[in-house]
């Protein structure tokens, strides 16, 4: 099966409006180079920076319009790294801060997607060095990661914090966040084929699958991020063990981690608030499981999560925020986290734009794609126009203000009217050879029109 790339899909309608709002939000001061490297005050180095770069890269690919501060953020990164190639402090050998690892997991993922977008080898080298000096020393230590419920203190605010040190592990109240880097590590492994990364991922997977996630009250965002990585490992390796484990753990999430409104409890067993980061993760996991298994229950679950969880969590400014879990029958925005601009807003960059994209990935024929994507909001006629626009690679603003009026035929009265229009300054085009005289935009549009006409003739 040949998949349509993200660059050839453009969000329209409600999805397009949501994407446009988030694109605007991601140009705010919080996501510019002068801010992202100093914004973290909760001990998550790499998290803000990585999420910003990832969101801006994904939105650039999705819309075809480069996010204004993306390249500046990436260019400023190297000057903020320590001598080992990562952010903030260097712990003594044998000690690991799971919040530092988690944050750098997002930075690693962001760099990988940026490299996949533009092919910048220097950025790939930064990702390799970060993995070499921060993550690969984890090999052989995952079995020591504290998972006994008596060793985890719980608590913690929306941003999480380091609560204690056990056996050299600096532990977070976001229990299990050490597994979040599996996402970035698996993407780097997919790109480079480094067998050492594969070995570390296998070790992390084996430790992860032995944990009583509900008993330890693991963070659902960390759990679902690890599941996305495990599903990528399945896609790359074809090992059924990964797929089976993902299905089993996602079933646990549906039973004990998801709310009645298809959002999430921030931790298993602690119905305190929802977190859009996790809601988006659950949406993506459900889509991937449908893609890999063909089980339509996953497709229905993904649709319900999108409509009830993801859409509800997006705020009018384009960002994303936390709500109550609705255990008392009411949904309320969480005070202080109406918009979780430090994390969830940036996760929206990967969450938006998956509906049509996933339908394309799941369908082998045009009919299958249309059937998978059809809803009351997206009737077949509209979907056909969207797919035709993607096939012809039409830019989203192609008809915003046409640079000429193309005349195909005219009688005597029409020719008289055309002369009047020209005299009044209207850009009337009767012969293709005259397009350059109307400017570069007119010449470019005529070339696009001619190419589309040729393709239709085929």
Buried (B, 14 or more C-beta within 10 A) or exposed (E): EEEBEBBBBBBBEEBBEBBBBBBEBBEBEBBBBEBBBEBBEBBBBBBBBBBBBBBBBBBBBBBBEBBBBBBEBBEBBEEBBEEEBBBBEEBEEEBBBBBBBBBBBBBBBBBBBBBBBBEBEEBBEBBBBBBBBBBBBBEEBBEBBBBEEEBBEEEBEBBBBBBEEBEBBBBBBBBBBBBBBBBBBBBBBBBBEBEBBBBBBBBBBEBBBEBEBBEBBBBBBBBBBBBBBBBBBBBBBEEEBBBEBBBEBBEEBBEEBBBEBBBBBBBBBBBBBBBBBBBBBBBBBBBBBBBBEEEEEBBEBBBBBBEBBBEBBBBEBBBBBBBBBBEEEEBEBBEEBBBBBBBBBBBBBBBBBBBBBBBBBBBEEEEEBBBBBBEEEBEEEBBEEBBEBBEBBBBBEBEEEEBBBBBEEEEEEEEEEBEEBEEEEEBBBBEEEBBEEBEEBBBBBBEBBEEBEEEEEE
